[in-house]
Amino acid sequence: MTTFLLIILSATELILLTVVILFFIRLKKSESLLMDLQSRQQEFINKLQFNAQLENELVNTFEKRQEELSRLDQQLEEKSKKLEKIIKQAQEFSKSPQFLRQIILTGHRSGKSPSQLAKSTGLSIDEVELIIDQGG
């Protein structure tokens, strides 16, 4: 009976030893898997940090470009106002009697007819002929 008990205990010890060995093998595999996951997680975190840095750089560049565009728009508005003022002055000058008289006399000297001069200056033919008679 002791032999039988000894065999049962030895068999139980072998089974327990096998279970412990299998447990340690599974534990090693789990450790390996866990280390792999940690490594991949670290790579993912690094990629996220890199992407966040790129995004910050893009936002900063975008802000700078927006500021530059705003500044350029303001300069364009200023130039537009200056040009409008110059155009208004040129229109006023072109409507002045001295300027119209000069255009008509110069045109007449270059051989243009009174009807052509009247058309280009917006005056009547009689007004153009009167200016030519006074100037010539």
C-alpha positions as CSV (number, residue, x, y, z in Angstrom):
1,M,0.0,0.0,0.0
2,T,2.8,2.4,0.7
3,T,4.2,1.7,-2.7
4,F,0.9,2.4,-4.2
5,L,0.6,5.6,-2.2
6,L,4.2,6.5,-3.2
7,I,3.4,5.9,-6.9
8,I,0.3,8.1,-6.7
9,L,2.2,10.9,-4.9
10,S,5.0,10.6,-7.5
11,A,2.5,10.7,-10.4
12,T,0.8,13.7,-8.7
13,E,4.2,15.4,-8.3
14,L,4.9,14.8,-12.0
15,I,1.5,16.2,-13.0
16,L,2.1,19.2,-10.8
17,L,5.6,19.6,-12.2
18,T,4.2,19.5,-15.8
19,V,1.5,22.0,-14.9
20,V,4.1,24.4,-13.4
21,I,6.4,24.0,-16.4
22,L,3.4,24.7,-18.8
23,F,2.5,27.6,-16.6
24,F,6.0,29.1,-16.9
25,I,6.0,28.5,-20.6
26,R,2.7,30.4,-21.0
27,L,4.1,33.1,-18.6
28,K,7.2,33.5,-20.8
29,K,4.9,33.8,-23.9
30,S,2.7,36.4,-22.2
31,E,5.8,38.3,-21.1
32,S,7.1,38.3,-24.7
33,L,3.7,39.4,-26.0
34,L,3.5,42.1,-23.3
35,M,7.0,43.4,-24.2
36,D,6.1,43.4,-27.9
37,L,2.9,45.4,-27.1
38,Q,4.9,47.9,-25.0
39,S,7.4,48.3,-27.8
40,R,4.6,48.9,-30.3
41,Q,2.9,51.3,-27.9
42,Q,6.1,53.3,-27.5
43,E,6.5,53.4,-31.3
44,F,2.8,54.6,-31.5
45,I,3.5,57.3,-28.9
46,N,6.6,58.5,-30.8
47,K,4.6,58.7,-34.0
48,L,1.8,60.6,-32.2
49,Q,4.4,63.1,-30.8
50,F,5.9,63.5,-34.2
51,N,2.5,64.1,-35.7
52,A,1.6,66.6,-33.0
53,Q,4.9,68.5,-33.6
54,L,4.2,68.6,-37.4
55,E,0.7,69.8,-36.7
56,N,2.0,72.6,-34.5
57,E,4.5,73.6,-37.1
58,L,1.7,73.7,-39.7
59,V,-0.5,75.8,-37.5
60,N,2.3,78.2,-36.8
61,T,3.1,78.4,-40.5
62,F,-0.6,78.9,-41.3
63,E,-0.8,81.7,-38.7
64,K,2.3,83.4,-40.2
65,R,0.8,83.2,-43.7
66,Q,-2.5,84.5,-42.5
67,E,-0.7,87.5,-40.9
68,E,1.3,88.1,-44.1
69,L,-1.9,87.9,-46.2
70,S,-3.6,90.3,-43.9
71,R,-0.7,92.7,-44.1
72,L,-0.6,92.4,-47.9
73,D,-4.4,93.0,-48.1
74,Q,-4.0,96.1,-46.1
75,Q,-1.2,97.3,-48.3
76,L,-3.4,96.5,-51.4
77,E,-6.2,98.5,-49.9
78,E,-3.9,101.5,-49.3
79,K,-2.6,101.3,-52.9
80,S,-6.1,101.0,-54.3
81,K,-7.2,104.1,-52.4
82,K,-4.1,106.0,-53.7
83,L,-4.9,104.8,-57.3
84,E,-8.5,105.9,-57.0
85,K,-7.4,109.3,-55.9
86,I,-4.9,109.6,-58.8
87,I,-7.6,108.5,-61.2
88,K,-10.1,111.0,-59.8
89,Q,-7.4,113.8,-60.2
90,A,-6.7,112.6,-63.8
91,Q,-10.4,112.7,-64.6
92,E,-10.7,116.2,-63.2
93,F,-7.6,117.3,-65.1
94,S,-8.9,115.8,-68.3
95,K,-12.1,117.7,-68.0
96,S,-10.4,121.1,-67.4
97,P,-10.9,123.6,-70.3
98,Q,-7.2,124.2,-70.7
99,F,-6.5,120.5,-71.2
100,L,-9.3,120.1,-73.7
101,R,-8.2,123.2,-75.6
102,Q,-4.6,121.7,-75.7
103,I,-5.9,118.3,-77.0
104,I,-8.0,120.0,-79.7
105,L,-5.3,122.3,-80.9
106,T,-2.7,119.4,-80.9
107,G,-5.1,117.1,-82.7
108,H,-5.9,119.8,-85.3
109,R,-2.2,120.4,-86.0
110,S,-1.7,116.7,-86.5
111,G,-4.5,116.7,-89.1
112,K,-7.5,115.3,-87.3
113,S,-10.9,116.6,-88.4
114,P,-13.2,118.6,-86.0
115,S,-15.7,115.7,-85.9
116,Q,-13.0,113.3,-84.8
117,L,-11.8,115.8,-82.1
118,A,-15.4,116.4,-81.0
119,K,-16.0,112.7,-80.6
120,S,-12.8,112.1,-78.6
121,T,-13.3,115.1,-76.3
122,G,-17.1,114.8,-75.8
123,L,-17.6,118.4,-77.1
124,S,-19.8,119.4,-80.0
125,I,-18.4,120.1,-83.4
126,D,-19.2,123.8,-83.0
127,E,-17.3,124.0,-79.7
128,V,-14.3,122.3,-81.3
129,E,-14.4,124.7,-84.3
130,L,-14.6,127.7,-82.0
131,I,-11.5,126.5,-80.0
132,I,-9.6,125.9,-83.3
133,D,-10.5,129.4,-84.6
134,Q,-9.4,131.0,-81.3
135,G,-6.2,129.0,-81.1
136,G,-5.1,129.0,-84.7
